[in-house]
Amino acid sequence: MNRSTPLAWGREADVGTSMHDPKRSDESRTRRREAPTQGEICGDAERGEESKDKERRGGLRTGSTLQMKSASANSNIYAAMAAPPTAFENHLERWIFRHRIESVVSVEFRPKDSDLVLERLLFLSDVDVPEGSPEYHQMDDDSRASMLSTGVVAGENEQQVFVLTCAHSLKQVYNLHHPIDVADLADLYAPWIMCDHRELMFLARQDNERVSIEANISRLDIPNDLLLIEVNKANFTAYCNRPHPPVIFSSEFPSRFATVVMLSWPLRRHRTAVRGNISHSQRNIDDLAEENPEGLATVLSEVDITSDKGSSGAPLFDGLGKGIGLLYGGDGKFSYVIPTHVIRQCLLNWGWQYHG
């Protein structure tokens, strides 16, 4: 519920290797390598993963051919044979990862005014909390803490980029009996967005620190646990000029046993990708938990995927690369997902014009 390798270093290794070439010219000895651009680093990451896949597949073919040759003196017939395809290659899953990871972002909800948050926490408390008590100090700490979730770019227009995530990341300031509206929630917290490309820049040491961009809470649907964030498009482009293609959510949820892929961003664990299968399309919240303090009213789909803190809001994809749900949470063995038909209806209610 609640790791990317700085591939630009590979270029440094190439430069270091060339220094041992006795044929290099005096000019090449003194030539300085220019720092890679943001696009080069992100492109290296993608090409690096593809080349690794090819090396692995090439190694399997070479190894199997050598083994076949050594198995018999009359081995010419085997020399031209390639290894059969293997399920371990995961071509479809890797395709989904490469074409959808740019749409996945990290969302950090930072308190705008910790005093207002503390006031809200005290209001929601079932008992009186005396100032100076251990409970009061804990609430004071909680009021200053940021909340993390995973988000996905779900749409854009000429002025805004829209990011979808789960509302329960901010569940400490609302409950079933005391819901909160979007204006009050926006007074308490500001979402800060970090994209995949800028994380790669940080890991490649092109950014000295992790850089996020401030956004705004735009829409809220507590019963369906959905929250929409809007980012000024001009500011987002200035922050990162790489593509962040919106994810289209499918009109159909996959059938039982169908394979799905989840891309998430738990705490400091960039580009987390897992695969699993649909085990049940609709679970009622009453069947999953004895209590429902947040007032969740939607059904949840069950997937045999494990999830971790900070992954809430992570998108799941079908074999066509379309979104089929957002992660709600998990119990250690299964994860539960807000299904695509709930998401699409919520977006339509918010004025979305859906053509996917």
SVG drawing of the C-alpha trace seen along z (x, -y; Angstrom):
<svg xmlns="http://www.w3.org/2000/svg" viewBox="-20 -28 71 66">
<polyline fill="none" stroke="black" stroke-width="0.4" points="0.0,0.0 1.3,-1.9 16.6,-1.4 17.8,-2.7 21.5,-2.5 23.3,-5.7 23.8,-4.4 25.8,-7.4 28.7,-5.9 28.9,-3.3 30.1,-6.0 32.8,-7.0 33.9,-3.3 34.2,-3.4 36.3,-6.5 38.5,-4.9 39.0,-1.8 40.0,-3.9 42.9,-5.4 44.8,-2.1 44.7,-2.2 48.4,-2.8 47.1,-4.1 45.3,-7.1 46.4,-10.5 47.7,-13.3 44.5,-15.2 42.4,-12.3 44.5,-12.2 43.5,-15.8 39.9,-15.7 37.4,-16.2 34.1,-14.4 31.2,-16.7 28.5,-16.1 25.5,-14.2 22.3,-15.9 19.0,-14.9 17.8,-13.3 21.0,-11.3 20.9,-9.9 17.2,-8.9 17.9,-7.5 20.9,-5.6 18.7,-4.0 16.3,-2.8 19.0,-1.5 20.9,0.0 17.9,2.2 17.3,3.2 21.0,4.2 21.0,6.2 17.9,8.1 19.7,8.8 22.9,9.9 20.9,12.3 19.0,13.7 22.2,13.9 24.0,15.7 21.3,18.3 21.4,19.0 25.2,19.2 25.4,21.4 22.8,23.8 24.4,24.1 27.8,24.9 26.2,27.5 24.5,29.1 27.8,29.2 29.6,31.0 26.8,33.5 27.5,35.3 30.3,35.8 27.7,35.3 26.7,31.8 26.4,29.8 22.7,30.1 22.6,28.4 24.9,25.5 22.2,23.5 19.6,24.1 18.7,21.2 17.5,21.7 13.7,21.9 11.9,18.9 11.7,19.0 9.1,17.5 11.9,15.8 12.5,13.3 9.2,11.4 9.2,9.5 5.7,8.1 6.3,7.0 9.5,5.3 7.7,3.5 5.1,2.2 7.8,1.0 9.7,-0.9 6.6,-2.5 4.8,-3.4 7.5,-4.2 7.6,-7.8 4.0,-8.3 4.7,-7.2 5.6,-9.8 6.3,-10.1 3.9,-12.3 4.9,-13.9 2.2,-15.7 3.8,-18.4 1.9,-20.3 1.3,-23.9 0.5,-25.0 1.4,-22.4 -0.7,-24.4 -3.8,-23.9 -3.0,-20.2 -2.6,-19.8 -5.9,-21.6 -7.6,-19.1 -6.0,-16.1 -7.1,-17.3 -10.6,-17.8 -10.7,-14.2 -9.5,-12.7 -12.0,-10.6 -10.7,-11.8 -9.4,-15.1 -5.7,-15.4 -4.1,-17.7 -1.4,-20.0 2.0,-18.7 0.9,-15.0 2.7,-12.3 -0.3,-12.0 -0.2,-15.7 3.5,-15.6 2.8,-12.6 0.1,-14.6 2.4,-17.6 5.0,-15.4 2.3,-13.9 1.2,-17.4 4.7,-18.2 5.2,-14.9 4.9,-14.5 2.9,-11.7 4.1,-9.7 2.3,-7.9 2.7,-6.9 0.9,-8.8 0.2,-8.4 -0.2,-11.0 -3.8,-10.5 -4.4,-13.5 -3.4,-16.9 -4.7,-20.0 -3.0,-23.2 -2.6,-24.6 -2.4,-21.6 -1.0,-18.1 -3.2,-15.9 -1.9,-13.2 -4.1,-10.6 -3.4,-9.0 -5.2,-7.6 -6.9,-9.9 -6.1,-7.8 -2.5,-9.0 -4.1,-11.9 -6.5,-9.8 -5.2,-11.2 -7.2,-14.4 -10.6,-12.9 -12.7,-9.9 -16.2,-8.4 -17.9,-10.7 -15.8,-13.8 -15.1,-13.9 -13.2,-16.8 -13.7,-18.8 -11.1,-19.5 -10.7,-23.2 -10.0,-22.4 -7.6,-19.6 -5.8,-21.9 -5.4,-24.4 -3.6,-21.7 -1.3,-20.0 0.5,-20.8 1.5,-17.9 5.0,-17.9 5.7,-15.8 8.9,-14.1 9.2,-12.4 11.2,-9.4 13.6,-11.5 14.6,-13.8 15.2,-10.8 17.5,-9.4 19.3,-12.8 19.8,-12.6 21.0,-9.1 23.4,-10.0 24.7,-12.9 23.5,-15.5 21.2,-16.9 22.8,-17.5 19.5,-16.7 16.2,-15.3 14.1,-18.0 10.3,-18.1 7.7,-20.6 4.8,-22.0 1.3,-21.2 -2.3,-21.6 -5.0,-19.3 -7.8,-19.7 -10.5,-17.0 -11.3,-14.6 -13.5,-11.5 -13.2,-9.9 -15.8,-7.1 -13.8,-5.9 -10.4,-6.8 -9.3,-9.0 -7.5,-12.3 -6.6,-14.4 -3.6,-16.7 -3.0,-19.4 0.4,-20.7 0.9,-23.9 2.0,-22.6 4.5,-25.4 6.1,-24.9 6.2,-21.1 7.9,-21.5 10.5,-23.8 11.0,-21.3 11.4,-18.4 11.1,-18.6 11.0,-14.9 7.6,-13.2 5.1,-12.1 2.4,-10.5 -1.0,-10.2 -2.2,-6.7 -5.4,-5.6 -7.6,-3.5 -9.2,-0.5 -12.9,-0.2 -12.7,3.4 -11.1,5.1 -9.1,8.2 -10.6,11.6 -9.5,13.9 -5.9,15.3 -5.0,12.5 -1.4,11.2 -1.0,7.6 2.1,5.4 2.3,2.8 4.8,-0.1 5.2,-1.8 7.5,-4.2 7.7,-3.1 10.0,-5.2 13.3,-5.8 12.7,-2.6 12.5,-4.1 11.2,-2.0 9.7,0.9 8.0,3.3 6.1,6.4 3.9,8.9 1.0,10.9 -2.4,12.3 -6.0,11.2 -7.4,13.5 -10.8,11.8 -12.4,8.9 -14.7,7.5 -14.2,7.6 -16.4,5.6 -14.5,3.7 -16.6,5.4 -15.1,8.8 -11.6,7.4 -11.6,5.5 -13.6,5.5 -13.6,1.7 -13.9,-1.0 -12.8,-4.3 -12.2,-6.1 -15.7,-5.5 -14.5,-3.6 -17.6,-2.7 -16.2,-1.2 -15.4,2.4 -11.8,3.5 -10.1,6.0 -7.7,8.6 -4.3,9.3 -1.6,11.7 1.0,8.9 2.8,7.7 3.0,4.0 4.8,1.7 4.4,-1.6 4.4,-4.5 3.0,-2.4 -0.6,-3.5 -1.9,-5.0 0.5,-2.9 -1.0,-2.0 -1.6,1.5 -1.5,2.3 -2.9,5.1 -1.2,6.7 -2.1,3.8 -0.4,1.3 -3.7,-0.2 -4.4,-1.1 -6.7,1.3 -6.6,-0.1 -4.7,-1.9 -3.3,-0.2 -5.3,-0.7 -3.3,1.5 -2.4,5.0 -2.4,7.6 1.1,9.0 0.0,11.7 -2.6,10.0 -3.0,6.4 -6.3,4.7 -6.9,2.3 -9.4,-0.4 -10.7,1.0 -10.7,-0.8 -14.5,-1.2 -14.5,-3.1 -11.7,-5.3 -13.3,-6.1 -16.6,-6.9 -15.0,-9.2 -13.0,-11.0 -16.3,-11.4 -17.9,-12.9 -15.0,-15.4 -15.7,-16.5 -13.3,-14.2 -14.1,-13.5 -13.0,-9.9 -12.2,-8.4 -9.9,-5.5"/>
</svg>
